[in-house]
Amino acid sequence: FQCSSTCAGGFQRRVVVCQDENGYTANNCDEKSKPMEQRSCESGPCPQWAYGNWGECTKPCGSGTRTRLVVCQR
């Protein structure tokens, strides 16, 4: 199956069943040799917000605004 996350700390699952040589369900498989049903799938870091410093106020008094650059980065 696909990874449960597109970044950081996801996991993949698969079905593991015990079958005989004809492909029929059996229950005499050795449990100690059973393959893993789940594994981690690290896909790199998640995107984060990057932001700059606040700019100057648009007014020397009263209600001005300040802006800053905000971007989403990998």
VEXRORO-529951 format. One record per residue: residue in one letter; x, y, z of N, C-alpha, C in turn. Coordinates in steps of 0.2 Angstrom, whole numbers. Each point is the difference from the previous one (the first is absolute). Last residue first. Layout:
# residues N
@resn=A	neast=X	nnorth=Y	nup=Z	caeast=X	canorth=Y	caup=Z	ceast=X	cnorth=Y	cup=Z
...
This chain:
# residues 74
@resn=R	neast=49	nnorth=118	nup=7	caeast=2	canorth=-7	caup=1	ceast=6	cnorth=1	cup=4
@resn=Q	neast=-18	nnorth=20	nup=0	caeast=6	canorth=-3	caup=-3	ceast=1	cnorth=-7	cup=2
@resn=C	neast=-18	nnorth=24	nup=-1	caeast=1	canorth=-7	caup=2	ceast=5	cnorth=-4	cup=-4
@resn=V	neast=-2	nnorth=27	nup=8	caeast=-1	canorth=-5	caup=-6	ceast=1	cnorth=-7	cup=3
@resn=V	neast=-2	nnorth=29	nup=6	caeast=-2	canorth=-6	caup=3	ceast=0	cnorth=-5	cup=-6
@resn=L	neast=8	nnorth=27	nup=6	caeast=0	canorth=-5	caup=-5	ceast=-1	cnorth=-7	cup=4
@resn=R	neast=-9	nnorth=24	nup=10	caeast=6	canorth=-4	caup=-1	ceast=-1	cnorth=-5	cup=-5
@resn=T	neast=-12	nnorth=25	nup=10	caeast=0	canorth=-6	caup=-3	ceast=7	cnorth=-3	cup=0
@resn=R	neast=-17	nnorth=20	nup=13	caeast=7	canorth=-3	caup=-1	ceast=-1	cnorth=-6	cup=-4
@resn=T	neast=-16	nnorth=23	nup=4	caeast=1	canorth=-7	caup=0	ceast=7	cnorth=-1	cup=-1
@resn=G	neast=-16	nnorth=20	nup=12	caeast=3	canorth=-2	caup=-5	ceast=1	cnorth=-7	cup=-1
@resn=S	neast=-14	nnorth=20	nup=14	caeast=-1	canorth=-7	caup=-2	ceast=4	cnorth=-2	cup=-6
@resn=G	neast=7	nnorth=21	nup=16	caeast=-6	canorth=-3	caup=-2	ceast=0	cnorth=-7	cup=-2
@resn=C	neast=22	nnorth=15	nup=-4	caeast=-5	canorth=0	caup=6	ceast=-7	cnorth=-3	cup=-3
@resn=P	neast=19	nnorth=0	nup=-14	caeast=4	canorth=2	caup=6	ceast=-5	cnorth=0	cup=6
@resn=K	neast=-3	nnorth=-16	nup=-22	caeast=-2	canorth=6	caup=3	ceast=5	cnorth=2	cup=6
@resn=T	neast=2	nnorth=-21	nup=-12	caeast=-2	canorth=4	caup=-5	ceast=-2	cnorth=8	cup=2
@resn=C	neast=19	nnorth=-18	nup=11	caeast=-7	canorth=2	caup=1	ceast=-2	cnorth=5	cup=-6
@resn=E	neast=21	nnorth=-18	nup=-3	caeast=-2	canorth=7	caup=4	ceast=-8	cnorth=1	cup=0
@resn=G	neast=8	nnorth=-26	nup=-2	caeast=2	canorth=6	caup=-3	ceast=-2	cnorth=7	cup=4
@resn=W	neast=6	nnorth=-27	nup=9	caeast=-5	canorth=5	caup=-2	ceast=3	cnorth=7	cup=-3
@resn=N	neast=12	nnorth=-24	nup=-3	caeast=-1	canorth=5	caup=5	ceast=-6	cnorth=5	cup=-2
@resn=G	neast=1	nnorth=-25	nup=-11	caeast=4	canorth=6	caup=1	ceast=-1	cnorth=4	cup=6
@resn=Y	neast=-6	nnorth=-27	nup=-6	caeast=-2	canorth=6	caup=0	ceast=5	cnorth=5	cup=1
@resn=A	neast=-9	nnorth=-27	nup=-6	caeast=6	canorth=4	caup=1	ceast=-3	cnorth=7	cup=-1
@resn=W	neast=-11	nnorth=-26	nup=5	caeast=-1	canorth=8	caup=-2	ceast=7	cnorth=3	cup=2
@resn=Q	neast=-2	nnorth=-26	nup=-8	caeast=0	canorth=4	caup=6	ceast=-1	cnorth=7	cup=-2
@resn=P	neast=-2	nnorth=-28	nup=-9	caeast=1	canorth=7	caup=-1	ceast=-1	cnorth=4	cup=6
@resn=C	neast=9	nnorth=-25	nup=4	caeast=-6	canorth=3	caup=-3	ceast=1	cnorth=8	cup=-1
@resn=P	neast=19	nnorth=-20	nup=-2	caeast=-3	canorth=4	caup=4	ceast=-6	cnorth=3	cup=-3
@resn=G	neast=7	nnorth=-24	nup=-8	caeast=3	canorth=6	caup=1	ceast=-4	cnorth=5	cup=4
@resn=S	neast=-6	nnorth=-23	nup=-3	caeast=0	canorth=3	caup=-7	ceast=3	cnorth=7	cup=0
@resn=E	neast=-2	nnorth=-25	nup=14	caeast=2	canorth=7	caup=1	ceast=1	cnorth=3	cup=-7
@resn=C	neast=-12	nnorth=-22	nup=10	caeast=2	canorth=3	caup=-7	ceast=1	cnorth=7	cup=0
@resn=S	neast=-3	nnorth=-25	nup=17	caeast=0	canorth=7	caup=-1	ceast=2	cnorth=2	cup=-7
@resn=R	neast=-13	nnorth=-23	nup=5	caeast=7	canorth=3	caup=1	ceast=-1	cnorth=8	cup=-1
@resn=Q	neast=-15	nnorth=-26	nup=4	caeast=0	canorth=8	caup=0	ceast=8	cnorth=2	cup=0
@resn=E	neast=-6	nnorth=-23	nup=0	caeast=-6	canorth=2	caup=-3	ceast=0	cnorth=8	cup=-1
@resn=M	neast=20	nnorth=-21	nup=2	caeast=-3	canorth=6	caup=3	ceast=-6	cnorth=3	cup=-4
@resn=P	neast=7	nnorth=-27	nup=-1	caeast=3	canorth=7	caup=-2	ceast=-4	cnorth=6	cup=4
@resn=K	neast=3	nnorth=-26	nup=10	caeast=-5	canorth=5	caup=-3	ceast=4	cnorth=6	cup=-2
@resn=S	neast=9	nnorth=-19	nup=12	caeast=3	canorth=2	caup=-6	ceast=-5	cnorth=4	cup=-4
@resn=K	neast=-5	nnorth=-9	nup=22	caeast=6	canorth=4	caup=0	ceast=3	cnorth=2	cup=-6
@resn=E	neast=-20	nnorth=-14	nup=1	caeast=-1	canorth=7	caup=2	ceast=6	cnorth=4	cup=1
@resn=D	neast=-5	nnorth=-21	nup=-16	caeast=4	canorth=1	caup=6	ceast=-1	cnorth=8	cup=2
@resn=C	neast=-20	nnorth=-15	nup=-13	caeast=7	canorth=4	caup=-1	ceast=3	cnorth=1	cup=6
@resn=N	neast=-22	nnorth=-12	nup=-5	caeast=6	canorth=-3	caup=3	ceast=7	cnorth=3	cup=-1
@resn=N	neast=-24	nnorth=4	nup=-7	caeast=1	canorth=3	caup=6	ceast=6	cnorth=-4	cup=3
@resn=A	neast=-12	nnorth=7	nup=-26	caeast=2	canorth=-5	caup=5	ceast=2	cnorth=3	cup=6
@resn=T	neast=-13	nnorth=5	nup=-25	caeast=1	canorth=2	caup=6	ceast=2	cnorth=-6	cup=5
@resn=Y	neast=4	nnorth=-1	nup=-27	caeast=-5	canorth=0	caup=5	ceast=2	cnorth=2	cup=7
@resn=G	neast=14	nnorth=-3	nup=-21	caeast=-3	canorth=7	caup=1	ceast=-6	cnorth=0	cup=5
@resn=N	neast=15	nnorth=-19	nup=-6	caeast=-6	canorth=1	caup=-5	ceast=-3	cnorth=7	cup=0
@resn=E	neast=17	nnorth=-9	nup=15	caeast=3	canorth=1	caup=-6	ceast=-5	cnorth=1	cup=-6
@resn=D	neast=-7	nnorth=9	nup=24	caeast=4	canorth=-6	caup=-2	ceast=2	cnorth=0	cup=-7
@resn=Q	neast=-3	nnorth=21	nup=18	caeast=-3	canorth=-4	caup=-5	ceast=4	cnorth=-6	cup=-1
@resn=C	neast=-4	nnorth=24	nup=17	caeast=3	canorth=-7	caup=0	ceast=-3	cnorth=-4	cup=-5
@resn=V	neast=3	nnorth=28	nup=1	caeast=-4	canorth=-6	caup=1	ceast=4	cnorth=-6	cup=0
@resn=V	neast=1	nnorth=29	nup=0	caeast=4	canorth=-6	caup=1	ceast=-4	cnorth=-6	cup=2
@resn=V	neast=-2	nnorth=27	nup=-11	caeast=-3	canorth=-6	caup=3	ceast=4	cnorth=-6	cup=0
@resn=R	neast=7	nnorth=27	nup=3	caeast=-1	canorth=-5	caup=-5	ceast=-3	cnorth=-6	cup=3
@resn=R	neast=7	nnorth=29	nup=4	caeast=-3	canorth=-7	caup=2	ceast=0	cnorth=-5	cup=-6
@resn=Q	neast=14	nnorth=25	nup=8	caeast=-3	canorth=-4	caup=-5	ceast=-2	cnorth=-7	cup=3
@resn=F	neast=5	nnorth=27	nup=10	caeast=1	canorth=-7	caup=0	ceast=-3	cnorth=-3	cup=-6
@resn=G	neast=11	nnorth=26	nup=9	caeast=-6	canorth=-4	caup=-2	ceast=2	cnorth=-8	cup=1
@resn=G	neast=14	nnorth=22	nup=5	caeast=-3	canorth=-5	caup=5	ceast=-6	cnorth=-3	cup=-3
@resn=A	neast=9	nnorth=20	nup=-14	caeast=2	canorth=-1	caup=7	ceast=-5	cnorth=-5	cup=3
@resn=C	neast=-9	nnorth=7	nup=-23	caeast=6	canorth=2	caup=3	ceast=0	cnorth=-2	cup=7
@resn=T	neast=-18	nnorth=-6	nup=-14	caeast=5	canorth=2	caup=-5	ceast=6	cnorth=3	cup=3
@resn=S	neast=-16	nnorth=-20	nup=10	caeast=1	canorth=7	caup=1	ceast=5	cnorth=2	cup=-6
@resn=S	neast=-8	nnorth=-22	nup=3	caeast=-5	canorth=3	caup=3	ceast=1	cnorth=8	cup=1
@resn=C	neast=9	nnorth=-18	nup=-20	caeast=2	canorth=3	caup=7	ceast=-6	cnorth=4	cup=3
@resn=Q	neast=-7	nnorth=-20	nup=-17	caeast=4	canorth=6	caup=0	ceast=2	cnorth=2	cup=7
@resn=F	neast=-3	nnorth=-26	nup=-5	caeast=-4	canorth=6	caup=0	ceast=4	cnorth=6	cup=0
